[in-house]
Amino acid sequence: MNFRRYLELFLLCLVMMFNSCKSSQDTVVASDDNEVDILPPAELYGNLFYDVQTRAIFEDSKTFVDATPKYSVSLIRQRYDMLEDTTFTGMKTFLDQHFNIPEADVDFRSDSLQIGMHIKSLWEVLKRPANDSISGTLIPLPNDYIVPGGRFREVYYWDSYFTMLGLQVDNENEVIRNMVENFAFLIDELGFIPNGNRTYYLGRSQPPFFSLMVDILADIEGEEVYAEFLNALVKEHQFWMKGNNELKPGNAINRVVKLKDGTVLNRYYDEFDTPRPESYREDVETAEVAMKANPMLRKEGVYRNLRAGAESGWDYSSRWLVKNKQNEFELSSIQTTSILPVDLNSLLYKLEKTISKAAKISDKEEISATYAKLAEKRQQAIADYFWDSKMEFFQDYNFEKQEFTGNFSLAAMYPLFFQIADEQQAGKVATKIKEDFLKPGGVVTTPYNTGQQWDAPNGWAPLQWITIQGLRNYKHMELSEEIKRRWLDVNSAVYDRTYKMTEKYNVMDLSKESGGGEYPTQDGFGWTNGVYKKLSSEE
C-alpha cells in the first residue's frame, strides 16, 4: 500500500473514531485486501490490551503499546479469546508468540571517548527511517527523523527543537529539513502536531515549538522558509485556539480560556478523559487515590488532568499539583486544566509573532497585521496575569481560583527567553534564579522535592537552554555563564563515568543519579545531546 493511500485510510478512521461512529471491534480494510489497523491500542487490541496493562505483564506500561503484531490483529484477538492458559507465564508466552516486543535501545559506545564525537556518532543511532506502512501504533512519517532514545522510540514534538540545536552544530541540515517537513505534514494531515507519532498520542500535542524549528531552518536556508511554512504555522495556531469564537467571558473550552475581563489565554488539555494507554495502570491507580481522598471527584477529570499534564511536557511537576495538609504534593491532586501556564502562553506569543513575520515575507500584509495585534494583546495579558509583583517572579495562574498557583518553576524563564519581560522584571527573576534555583550542576527545575521527575533535584537540558538564553537576552551574562559551565560539567562528569548522555540529571547532589517519575532515567538522549552540542560549540 502506498503512503498516500495509507494516510487516506488513517484519516478516515480518525474521523470515525472521534465521532464515536466506529465499533471497537471493527477494522478498516484497504482496497487491496490488506488489513489496516490504525486505532489506539485499547480499540486495537480490546480485552488483550486491558489484561496486559492491568496485570502488569510488562514492568513498563509503554512496552506493550509499542509492540508490533506478527499477524493480523483480528487473528491475534481471536486466538486470545481462545487462550486457556491465562496465567502470567501463559500470557507472556502468548505475547512473545504474537508480537515483536520492543526493548529500550541497547547501550551505545562510540569509538571515541570524547563526548562531542560520541554525540555526533549517536545521531545515526537515534535516526529512524521514513515509515510507509502500518506497524502497531506507529503513525508513519514521510521523512527520516531523530528519536530521543531509550524507551522513547518515536519522534517527540518539543524534544525535537532542542535536538535540532545540536544537529545544526553538526551540519545535519538535511535531517533538520526532514523533521520540519514531518511536523508540517502532521499539521496538514491531522490539524496539529501530536505528542509523538503514536496513535495513543492523538488526544494531545506538546509545547508548541514548531515556530522555533522554522527559525532554525530559516537560519540555515534563508528567510523564504517562513513563507514555505506559513500555512502550517497558521494551522497550528488554529488548533490551540479552537473554540475561541464560542467562548463567553469566564468560560473555557478545549485549550482556550476567556477570563471575566475578556482576556483570552491558553491552557494544556487533552481530547480524552480515559487513562493514558502508555501509562494505563499508573493512571488508574492515581485516580483511585484521588477519589479516596475526595469522593466527590470524577475519575474522568483526573484522567484528563493527567493527560493535560503530559501535553505540557512536564509530566509530572508540582506546577500542576496542590499541597495537602502536610504541606506535601501528591500526584492525585493534579489540576492541570485549571491552570494557565506561563510557558505555553509565551510560546503562543512567539507563534503569533512568527506568523506575522512569515505573512509579511509572503506579502500578506493583512494577515501579518492581524497576528502582530494578537501577539501584542498576548504580551499584555502575560504581564497582567503571570507577573506576581509581590513575589517578583512569573507564575502560572489558576483561572478557576483567580489566583497564582504559588508554585515556582523555571517556566518563569520563558518571558525572558522570548523577550516579553521588561528589564526590571528580568532583573528580579535573575535574582531569584540565583538564590533559589542555581545548584552545583546547573539550575533545578523547581525548588520542591516531590518525587516527580520535573521537580528537585532534577535538571533538564531544555530548561537549562531556556534559562541561559533568557538571561543572555537581558545581559545577565555572569549568571548565564555560570549555569552553562555547571551544566556542561555535570554532563561531562556523568559521561566520563558511564559513557552515556541521559535524559535528566541530579543537579543538587552530583554524586547521585537523577530519578523520580514513572520510569527510570533514560539514556540516548536527544535533547541533552542537542543542548550540550550547542553550548559546547560556543567555547
N, C-alpha and C positions, 0 to 999 in steps of 0.2 A: 504494500500500500504506500502511495507517495505521501510526502509530508503534508501537502496542502489538503489532500483528501482526509488524512487523519485529523487535521485541525477542524475541518468542517464537521466531522462527526463528534469531535471533542466539544465544540461549542454547542452543537445541537443537544448533546447530553447535559451540558451545564444549564442551558435554558430550561430543559425539562426538570432537572434536579431542583433548581432554585424555585420553580413554580410548584413543586411537590406533585407533579403530574406523573411521576415515574415510580413504579413499584420497585422496592429494593431487590426483588427477585429477577428483574429484567436485565438484559444486556443489550447493547447496540451492536448490530451485525452489519458489517461492511458489505458493499455490493459484490465484492469478490469472494464472499463467504468466509472471510477471515473474521473471527470473533474479536471484537474490540471492547475491552472492559476499561472504562475511563472514570470510574466512580471513586470517591473517597473510600478508605478501607472498610468502614463499618457497613456501607452499602455493598461494597465489592465482595466481601467475604462472609457477611452475615454472622451466624452463630459462631463460626470458627474464629472470627475476629474477637468477639466478646469473651469467648472461652480462653483464648490465648492471653488476652490482656488482663482479665480479672484473676486468672490463676497464676500469673507471673511466670509463664513458661520461659520467658527471657528476662534477664535482670534489667535490661534497658527496654522500656516500652517502645522505643523508636525502632528496635530491631525488626520486629515482625512487619510493621507498616512499610518498611523499606525493602522487604523481601520481594523477590521476583518469582512468579509462579512458573513451574516447569511445564505445566499442562494448562488446558483451558480452565478458567475459573469455575465454570459450571460443572465440569467433571470433578474438580477438586472438592467443591461443595457437596456434590452427590456422594462422593466417596467418604467425606467426613460424616455425613448423616448416617452412613452405614458402619462407621467405625465402632468396633466393640470394645477395644482397649482404650479407654479414655483416662487412664492413669497419667501422671506426669510423664512417665517414661514412654507410654504409648503415644501421647500427644507429640512429644519431642521427636519420636521416630517418624510419625506421620508427617510432621512439618519438614523434616530433613529429606523425606522421600518426595515431597511435592513442591518444595520451594528451594531456591538458592538463597540461603541465609547470609546476609551481609555481615561483615566484620569491620571494625574500625581499621582505617588504613594502617598497614604494618609500619613499624618504626623505619624511618629513612635516615641513612647517613650518607653524606656526600663524600667524595674523595678528599675534599679539603676540610680541614678543621677550622677554617676561618669562617666566621658567622655570615659575612656577606656573600661568600661563594656558596655556602650551604643554602641560603635563601634563593640565590639565582638558580641553583640546581633544583630546588623544590618546585619552581613554577611548573615544570613539566610533570612532576609527580602529582600536583594538585589540579592539573588540567584535565578536563573531561571533554570528549568529542561531542559534536552536534548529534542530537538524537533524532532519528527518523522513524521510530517505531514505538509502540506502546510497550511499557515494561513495568507492570505493577502499578505503583502510584506516581511514577515519574512523569512530569509534564515535559514533553520534548521541546528542545530549543534548536533554532536553525544554525547556530554557530558554536564554536568551542567556547568554553568558559572555565573559570577557576573556582574551585570549591574551597571552603575553609580548611577541611581536613578532619581526621578522627571520625566521629560518628556523624559528622555533617557532610553528607555525600552528594549534596545538591548545591546549586548556586543559592546564595542568600543575598537579599536586597541590600541592606545598609552595609553589611560586611564588605561588599564589592567595591564601594567607593574607597575605603581605606586600603584595600588590596591594590587598587589601581595606582595609588600613590607610589608604591614600590615597583609596580610593573612599568610605570613611566621612567623611573630611575634606571631600570634595567633595559630600557628601549624595547619593551614588549608592546609596541604600539599596535600591532595587528590584533593582539589579544584584547587590548582596551577597546578598539573599534568593534570587535566581535561582541564583547559584553554589552556595550552601549546599544548596539543593534538588537541584541537579545532582549534587553529591557524594553526598548521601544516596541519590539514585536509583541511582548506580553501586554503592554499598554494597549496596543492596537487591537489585539485579538480578545483580550479579557476585560479591557477597560481599566486595568490597574496593574501594578506590579505586586504579585503575591509575596508573602514572607519568604518563600523559596519555591522552586519548581517541583512541587509535590501537590497531588490532589487534596491532601489533607490540610493544605495551607490556603485553600481558596476562599476562606472567610475573612482573611485579613491581609494587610500589607505590612510594611515596616517603616521606620522613619524615612521620609521622602528625600533621599539623597540623589535622585536622578539628575536634577539640575546641576549638581556639583560634578557628576560624572561627565555631563556635557561640557562643563568648564574645562575639565582635563583634556577631553578630546579636542576642543577648540584650541587649547594651548599647543597641541601637537600639530593640528591640521589647518588651523585658521578659523576666522570668525564665521565663515559660511556654514560651519557646523551648526550654529544656533538656528539658522533658517531651516536646515535639514530636519531638525528635531522639534521645531515649533509646535506642530500638531500633537506630538506625543506629550510635550510639556503641558499644553493646554488640557489635554485629555486627563492627565494625571491630576491636575488641579480640579477638574470637574468631579473626579472620583472623591477627593477629600471634601468637596463642598456639596456633595449630593444631598438633596432635600433642603438646601438653604432657602429656596424661594417659598417653601411651605411653612417655614417656621414663624411663630409669633414670639414676641419677647417673653423670656422666662422659660423657654422650652428647648429641648434638644432632640435631634433626630440623627441617626447614623453617627457620623463623625463631626457633626456641626452643632454648635450651641449658640443660641441667641440670648444674651443676657437681658435683664429687665430694661436697661437703658438703650437697647437695640444693638449693642456691640456684638459682632459675630466673631467667634473664635472656634478653635477645633480641639477635639479630644481623640484618644485612641479608642478603637471599637472593634467588634467582630460581628460578622453576619449571623453567627450561630451561637446558641446557648446550650451546647452539649459539651461533654468532656473532650479535650483535645485528643484525637486518635493516637498521637505520638507520645502522649502522657496520660493515657486513659485512667489507669489505676491510681496514679498520683492525684488527678483531679477529683475523682470520686471520693478519695479519702479526705481531701481538703474540704469538699462540700459537706461531708458528714461531720467533720469537726466544726465547721461554721454553723451548721443547723443545730448541733447540740448546744453550742454557745448561745444561739439566738433562734429559737424555734419559729420565729416569725419570718425568717429568711426563706427565699425560694432558691432551691439548688440551681435552677437555671440562671439566676442572677449571679451566683458565684462562678458558674462556668463561663459566663460571658465576660466577667471581670478578669478571670484568669486568662482568657483568650486575648482580651484587650491588652493586658499586661505583656503578653507575648508579642503583640503588634508593636509595642513600644521598643522592643529590643532589650529592655531592662527586665528580663524575666529571671528572678524577681528582685524587687528592691523595696526598701522602706518608703520610697516615694509613693507607693500605691497602698500602703498599709496604715492602720490606726493603732496607736498604743493602747494596750489593755490596762487594767487597774494596777498591774505590777510594773507598769511603765516598760512593757516589752512589746515587740512587734510579732504578730502571728500571721502567717500567710492566709489563714482563714478569714482575716479581717479585710481582705483585698477589696478596693473600691475604685478601680482604675477609671471606670466610665463616669464617675462623678468629678473627675479631676481634669482641669485644663492644664496641659503640660507646657512649660516654657520652651522646651526644646522643639517640640512639634510646631508650635506657632512661629518660632524663629525660622525653622526650615521652610514653612509655607510662605513666610515673608520673602525668603530667598527665592523660592519658586516663582512667586509673583514678580519679583524684580527681574528674574531671568527671562520670563515670558515677555515682559515689557521690552527687554533688550533684544530678544530674538525677533519680536514683531517689528521693531524699528529697523533692524538689519534687513528684514523682509519687505520693507516699505509698506508696512501695515500700521500706519500712524494711529488710527483709531483704537486698534487692539492694544497697541503699546501704551497709549494714554490710559486706557481702562485699567490695565494691570498695574501701571505705575500708581494710580489712585488707590487701588486695592492694597498695594504694599504700604503706601503712606498711612492708610487707615489702620492696618495691622500694626505698624510700628508704634502708632499712638496707643493702640489697645494694649500692646506689650508693656509700654511704660505705665499705663493706667492700672493694669491688673496683675502684673507679675513683679513689679518692683516694690519690695517691702521697705518703706522708708524708716520704719522703726528698727528693723534688724539690719538694714543697709545691705541687702542681698536680694537677688532674684529668686523667687519661689514659685512653685506650682500653686494653682488656685482651685479650691473646691467650690464649684459654682452652685452646688446644691446648698451647702452651708454658708456660702457667700463669705469665705474667709480663706486665708492662706493655709496650706496644709501644715506648715510648721516643720516640715521635713527637709533639711538642707541637702543639696547634692550638687554634683558637677554639671547638672543641667543648667545651672546658673551661668555657665560659661558661654552658652550659645548666643545670648545677645551681644557678647563681646566678640565672638567668632564672626558674627555677621555684621558687626559694627552698628548695632541698633542702640546700644547703651551710650549715654553721654560720658564725658571724661570723668566727672565726679563719681558717677555710678561705677565705672570701671575701676577707679581707684579704691573704692570701698570693697568691691568684690575681690580685687587682688589682695587686699589686706586680710580678708577672711580666708582666702585660699592659703595664704602663707601661714596663718595662725592655726587653722583647723584641718586643712586637707594635705598639706605638704608632709610627706613621710620619707623615710630613708630610701625608698625605691621609686619615688615619684609622687603622684597625687592619688589619694584614696578616693573611691567613688562617692561614698557618703561617710559621715563621721560615726555611723551606727554599726555595731557588730550584731547582726540579727540572725546569722546563719544563712541568709540569702546571698547568692553569688554577686549581686550588684550592690553590695554593701561592704563595709570594712570586714576584713583587712585587704580586700582585693583592689587592684588597679587594672585598668583595661586600656589597650592601645588606642582605641578611637577617642577615648576621653582625655588621654594624655595629649593627643594631637589637637583636639578642640581647645583644651586649656592653654597649651603652649602658643598656638596661633592667636587665640583670643587675647592673651596678654601682650603678644607682639604688636597686635593692632593698636594698642594704647600705650606702646613704648615702655612696658614694664619688662625690660629686657633682662635684668639681673635675675628676677624670679623665673621667667620663662626658660632661661638657660640653665638654671639650677634644676628645674623639673626635667628638662631634656637630659641633662647629664645623669641624674639619678635613674631615670627610666632606661636609658641605654646601658647603664652599668648593671642594673638588675637583669635585663635581657641577656647581657653577655655572661654574667655570673652563672645564671641557670643553664645557659648553653654550654659553658665550659664544664659544668658538672654532668649534664645529661645529653648533650648534643641534640637538644630539642628546642623549638620555638613553641611556646604554649599559648593557649587561648587567653589566659589571665595570669596575674602574678600577685603574690603576697607582698605588698609594698610596705608593710609595717614591721614585719619580722623577716628579714632576708634569709634566715636560716630555715624557714618553713615554706611549704608549698601552699599555693592558693587552694581554696576549697569552697564549700557551700553549694546550695542549689540542688538540682535534681539528678546530676550526673557528675562523674569525675572530670577534672580538668583535662581538656583535650589538647593534643599536640598537632602541629601542622605548620603554622596556623596562619591562615590568610591575612587577616588584618594586622596581626603582630608583625608579620614579615613586611607588610607594606609600610607601616609606620616606622619600623626600625630602619628600613632602607632609605626612606625619605629623610629622616632626621640624621642618620649617619652620613648621608651624602653631603650634608652641609658642612662637614668637618673640613 
